[in-house]
Amino acid sequence: MPRKKNDGRGRLGGRQAGTPNKDNPLKTMLHEHSVGYFTPSIDANTLDFLKDENGQTYPEYRDSTLSRFDVDCLQMKATDRAKVELEILQYHTPKLQSITAEMGVTDRTLTFSQKFSLIANGKELPPSET
């Protein structure tokens, strides 16, 4: 809802209601590049590193289309691939806050001599927890 004059929320200023954001050519170019990088467009049958010693494409990649990102990941070592996955996770997974919990354990188990002592002094035994 647009601001009104004398609405009690301070001075007026800023954009008019309904004004669209300015186009940013750099952001548009980066977005298009990223979409192209993650869009499947490469035939896996044409990639030599996905072929076995007989020249056949491995069954899990046969007749599939991969993105440039997939191809790059397949050529990385497992440790590097894991690092990349962790870096990407930061952008779409919320970080967990650290939580401290103070917990105490009360042991209600009594030995035979403690139970006998309570009975001898005329006190009742506490209910046993199962």
KOLLOGU-850499 format. One record per atom (N, C-alpha, C, O): x, y, z; residue in one letter. Coordinates in pm, whole numbers, padded with zeros to 5 digits, always signed. Example, Ala and Ser with C-alpha at 12.3 -4.5 7.8 and 13.67 -1.06 7.14 Angstrom:
+01319-00569+00780A;+01230-00450+00780A;+01320-00330+00780A;+01424-00332+00846A;+01285-00225+00708S;+01367-00106+00714S;+01290+00003+00787S;+01341+00114+00804S;
This chain:
+00085-00117+00000M;+00000+00000+00000M;+00090+00123+00000M;+00183+00132+00080M;+00063+00219-00090P;+00150+00336-00096P;+00134+00425+00026P;+00032+00423+00094P;+00237+00504+00052R;+00234+00596+00165R;+00142+00712+00135R;+00125+00751+00020R;+00083+00766+00238K;-00003+00884+00228K;+00062+00997+00307K;+00137+00973+00402K;+00032+01119+00267K;+00087+01234+00337K;+00025+01240+00477K;-00094+01213+00493K;+00104+01275+00576N;+00062+01287+00716N;+00006+01156+00772N;-00092+01156+00847N;+00069+01045+00737D;+00023+00916+00791D;+00092+00881+00922D;+00067+00774+00978D;+00178+00969+00972G;+00241+00947+01101G;+00363+00856+01096G;+00411+00812+01200G;+00412+00826+00978R;+00527+00736+00967R;+00651+00807+00914R;+00735+00745+00848R;+00663+00932+00940G;+00784+01003+00901G;+00774+01066+00764G;+00665+01075+00706G;+00888+01108+00712R;+00891+01182+00587R;+00858+01092+00468R;+00875+00971+00474R;+00813+01153+00364L;+00780+01081+00242L;+00902+01074+00153L;+00993+01156+00166L;+00906+00979+00064G;+01017+00966-00028G;+01017+00826-00088G;+00932+00744-00055G;+01111+00800-00174G;+01120+00668-00234G;+01039+00659-00363G;+00996+00760-00418G;+01020+00538-00409R;+00951+00516-00536R;+00800+00527-00519R;+00745+00508-00411R;+00737+00558-00629Q;+00592+00557-00634Q;+00543+00413-00631Q;+00616+00323-00674Q;+00424+00389-00583A;+00368+00254-00577A;+00354+00198-00718A;+00307+00266-00809A;+00394+00073-00734G;+00379+00005-00863G;+00495+00026-00958G;+00491-00024-01071G;+00600+00099-00917T;+00714+00122-01005T;+00798-00005-01012T;+00842-00054-00908T;+00822-00060-01133P;+00902-00183-01143P;+01050-00155-01117P;+01097-00042-01130P;+01123-00260-01081N;+01267-00247-01060N;+01336-00217-01192N;+01287-00254-01299N;+01450-00149-01185K;+01527-00119-01305K;+01588-00247-01361K;+01623-00338-01285K;+01601-00252-01492D;+01671-00364-01553D;+01820-00347-01529D;+01874-00237-01540D;+01886-00459-01496N;+02029-00457-01476N;+02090-00553-01579N;+02077-00675-01563N;+02155-00501-01683P;+02206-00588-01790P;+02307-00692-01740P;+02310-00804-01793P;+02388-00658-01641L;+02486-00753-01590L;+02415-00871-01522L;+02450-00986-01546L;+02316-00841-01438K;+02243-00949-01371K;+02169-01036-01472K;+02163-01158-01457K;+02112-00974-01573T;+02042-01050-01677T;+02138-01143-01748T;+02105-01260-01770T;+02256-01095-01784M;+02356-01176-01853M;+02404-01291-01764M;+02419-01403-01811M;+02428-01263-01635L;+02472-01368-01543L;+02363-01474-01523L;+02392-01593-01513L;+02238-01430-01516H;+02127-01524-01501H;+02117-01615-01623H;+02101-01736-01609H;+02125-01556-01741E;+02118-01637-01864E;+02234-01736-01872E;+02216-01849-01916E;+02353-01691-01831H;+02469-01780-01833H;+02451-01897-01737H;+02481-02011-01771H;+02400-01867-01616S;+02377-01973-01517S;+02271-02072-01563S;+02287-02193-01547S;+02164-02020-01621V;+02059-02109-01671V;+02116-02200-01779V;+02087-02319-01782V;+02197-02145-01868G;+02259-02226-01973G;+02355-02330-01916G;+02364-02441-01969G;+02426-02296-01809Y;+02523-02387-01749Y;+02454-02505-01681Y;+02508-02616-01681Y;+02336-02482-01623F;+02267-02589-01550F;+02158-02658-01633F;+02096-02753-01584F;+02133-02613-01755T;+02032-02675-01840T;+02093-02791-01916T;+02197-02774-01980T;+02031-02911-01911P;+02084-03026-01987P;+02082-02998-02136P;+01978-02968-02194P;+02199-03010-02199S;+02209-02983-02342S;+02315-03067-02412S;+02331-03057-02534S;+02389-03149-02339I;+02499-03227-02398I;+02459-03373-02402I;+02420-03430-02300I;+02469-03434-02519D;+02438-03577-02535D;+02549-03659-02470D;+02666-03647-02509D;+02515-03741-02374A;+02615-03819-02301A;+02684-03921-02391A;+02796-03962-02362A;+02620-03962-02501N;+02681-04060-02592N;+02800-04002-02666N;+02880-04077-02722N;+02815-03868-02669T;+02926-03805-02740T;+03048-03783-02652T;+03153-03740-02701T;+03037-03811-02524L;+03147-03785-02430L;+03234-03910-02416L;+03186-04016-02377L;+03363-03895-02450D;+03454-04010-02447D;+03480-04062-02307D;+03498-04183-02288D;+03483-03974-02206F;+03516-04021-02072F;+03402-04100-02009F;+03421-04158-01902F;+03285-04105-02071L;+03174-04185-02022L;+03161-04319-02095L;+03058-04385-02089L;+03269-04357-02166K;+03265-04482-02241K;+03359-04584-02179K;+03464-04548-02124K;+03321-04710-02189D;+03405-04818-02136D;+03514-04853-02236D;+03528-04786-02339D;+03591-04958-02206E;+03703-04996-02293E;+03658-05042-02431E;+03738-05043-02524E;+03531-05080-02447N;+03478-05122-02577N;+03419-05006-02656N;+03369-05025-02766N;+03424-04887-02600G;+03370-04770-02668G;+03220-04752-02649G;+03159-04667-02714G;+03160-04829-02559Q;+03017-04818-02532Q;+02995-04722-02414Q;+03069-04725-02315Q;+02895-04639-02425T;+02861-04548-02316T;+02809-04630-02198T;+02729-04722-02216T;+02855-04595-02078Y;+02809-04666-01959Y;+02656-04663-01954Y;+02595-04562-01988Y;+02593-04773-01910P;+02447-04782-01914P;+02374-04671-01839P;+02268-04627-01883P;+02429-04624-01727E;+02359-04520-01650E;+02355-04385-01722E;+02275-04299-01687E;+02442-04367-01824Y;+02445-04241-01898Y;+02396-04256-02042Y;+02381-04156-02112Y;+02371-04378-02087R;+02331-04403-02225R;+02199-04331-02254R;+02104-04338-02176R;+02194-04262-02366D;+02076-04190-02413D;+02027-04085-02314D;+01907-04058-02308D;+02117-04025-02238S;+02078-03917-02147S;+02141-03786-02191S;+02239-03784-02266S;+02083-03679-02145T;+02133-03546-02176T;+02184-03484-02045T;+02115-03488-01943T;+02304-03429-02050L;+02367-03372-01931L;+02388-03223-01947L;+02400-03172-02059L;+02392-03155-01835S;+02427-03013-01838S;+02579-02999-01830S;+02650-03095-01801S;+02626-02879-01858R;+02771-02853-01848R;+02817-02874-01704R;+02928-02921-01680R;+02732-02839-01608F;+02763-02861-01467F;+02780-03010-01439F;+02875-03049-01370F;+02690-03094-01490D;+02702-03239-01471D;+02832-03292-01529D;+02899-03374-01467D;+02867-03245-01649V;+02991-03289-01714V;+03112-03248-01630V;+03203-03328-01610V;+03112-03124-01581D;+03223-03078-01498D;+03234-03161-01369D;+03344-03196-01327D;+03120-03191-01307C;+03120-03270-01184C;+03171-03411-01209C;+03244-03466-01126C;+03134-03469-01320L;+03178-03605-01350L;+03329-03613-01373L;+03388-03719-01355L;+03389-03503-01411Q;+03534-03501-01435Q;+03614-03465-01311Q;+03737-03470-01314Q;+03547-03427-01202M;+03617-03391-01078M;+03645-03514-00993M;+03583-03619-01008M;+03742-03496-00903K;+03763-03598-00800K;+03647-03592-00702K;+03579-03490-00691K;+03626-03700-00631A;+03513-03708-00537A;+03522-03600-00429A;+03420-03542-00391A;+03642-03572-00379T;+03657-03470-00274T;+03620-03331-00326T;+03554-03254-00257T;+03663-03300-00449D;+03630-03171-00507D;+03480-03160-00534D;+03420-03055-00514D;+03420-03269-00579R;+03276-03271-00605R;+03197-03247-00476R;+03097-03175-00477R;+03244-03306-00367A;+03177-03286-00238A;+03189-03140-00194A;+03093-03084-00141A;+03304-03078-00215K;+03322-02937-00178K;+03227-02848-00258K;+03168-02755-00204K;+03213-02877-00387V;+03123-02798-00471V;+02980-02814-00423V;+02906-02715-00414V;+02939-02936-00392E;+02804-02959-00343E;+02778-02882-00213E;+02671-02825-00195E;+02876-02881-00123L;+02860-02807+00003L;+02850-02657-00021L;+02774-02588+00047L;+02926-02607-00117E;+02919-02464-00149E;+02782-02428-00204E;+02726-02324-00169E;+02728-02513-00290I;+02597-02486-00350I;+02487-02495-00245I;+02391-02419-00250I;+02500-02587-00150L;+02399-02604-00047L;+02376-02477+00034L;+02266-02454+00084L;+02479-02394+00047Q;+02467-02271+00126Q;+02363-02177+00070Q;+02306-02096+00143Q;+02337-02186-00061Y;+02250-02089-00125Y;+02103-02128-00122Y;+02018-02044-00150Y;+02070-02252-00089H;+01929-02288-00086H;+01886-02363+00039H;+01770-02403+00050H;+01977-02382+00133T;+01942-02449+00258T;+01969-02353+00373T;+02080-02300+00384T;+01870-02329+00458P;+01895-02238+00571P;+01995-02296+00669P;+01999-02417+00693P;+02076-02209+00725K;+02175-02254+00823K;+02106-02278+00956K;+02016-02204+00995K;+02150-02380+01025L;+02094-02412+01154L;+02158-02325+01262L;+02278-02298+01258L;+02078-02281+01355Q;+02131-02204+01467Q;+02180-02301+01574Q;+02124-02409+01593Q;+02284-02259+01642S;+02332-02345+01750S;+02238-02334+01869S;+02195-02225+01906S;+02208-02445+01926I;+02116-02451+02039I;+02187-02522+02153I;+02249-02626+02134I;+02176-02464+02271T;+02233-02531+02388T;+02118-02583+02472T;+02021-02512+02499T;+02131-02704+02512A;+02028-02764+02596A;+02095-02815+02722A;+02194-02888+02718A;+02039-02775+02832E;+02090-02823+02959E;+01998-02933+03007E;+01879-02912+03030E;+02055-03047+03023M;+01976-03162+03064M;+02038-03223+03188M;+02160-03234+03200M;+01955-03261+03278G;+02002-03328+03398G;+01935-03464+03410G;+01819-03480+03372G;+02005-03558+03462V;+01950-03692+03479V;+01939-03719+03628V;+02036-03707+03703V;+01821-03756+03669T;+01799-03792+03808T;+01782-03943+03813T;+01690-03999+03754T;+01871-04006+03883D;+01864-04152+03894D;+01781-04188+04016D;+01820-04157+04128D;+01668-04251+03995R;+01579-04289+04104R;+01595-04435+04143R;+01516-04488+04222R;+01693-04500+04091T;+01714-04639+04125T;+01781-04648+04262T;+01887-04592+04285T;+01716-04720+04353L;+01770-04736+04488L;+01825-04876+04505L;+01773-04974+04451L;+01931-04883+04579T;+01987-05014+04611T;+01901-05080+04717T;+01815-05016+04778T;+01923-05209+04741F;+01847-05283+04840F;+01866-05223+04979F;+01771-05212+05057F;+01990-05185+05010S;+02016-05130+05144S;+01948-04995+05163S;+01903-04964+05273S;+01939-04912+05056Q;+01871-04785+05067Q;+01721-04805+05087Q;+01658-04736+05167Q;+01663-04901+05014K;+01520-04932+05030K;+01493-04982+05172K;+01395-04942+05236K;+01579-05071+05222F;+01563-05126+05356F;+01571-05017+05461F;+01496-05017+05558F;+01664-04922+05441S;+01681-04811+05535S;+01557-04723+05538S;+01514-04679+05645S;+01497-04697+05421L;+01375-04616+05416L;+01259-04686+05488L;+01186-04623+05564L;+01245-04816+05463I;+01137-04891+05526I;+01157-04895+05678I;+01061-04881+05754I;+01283-04914+05722A;+01314-04922+05864A;+01285-04790+05934A;+01249-04791+06052A;+01299-04677+05865N;+01273-04546+05924N;+01127-04505+05909N;+01090-04394+05947N;+01045-04594+05853G;+00902-04566+05842G;+00864-04476+05726G;+00754-04421+05725G;+00953-04459+05630K;+00924-04376+05514K;+00875-04466+05398K;+00905-04585+05393K;+00801-04404+05308E;+00751-04480+05193E;+00856-04481+05083E;+00935-04387+05070E;+00855-04586+05004L;+00945-04595+04890L;+00890-04509+04776L;+00769-04505+04753L;+00980-04440+04706P;+00933-04362+04590P;+00886-04458+04480P;+00933-04571+04473P;+00794-04413+04393P;+00747-04503+04287P;+00863-04536+04193P;+00944-04449+04160P;+00869-04660+04153S;+00979-04703+04066S;+00942-04666+03921S;+00827-04675+03880S;+01043-04623+03846E;+01023-04588+03707E;+01065-04707+03622E;+01174-04762+03638E;+00977-04745+03531T;+01009-04858+03444T;+01035-04812+03305T;+01063-04894+03217T;
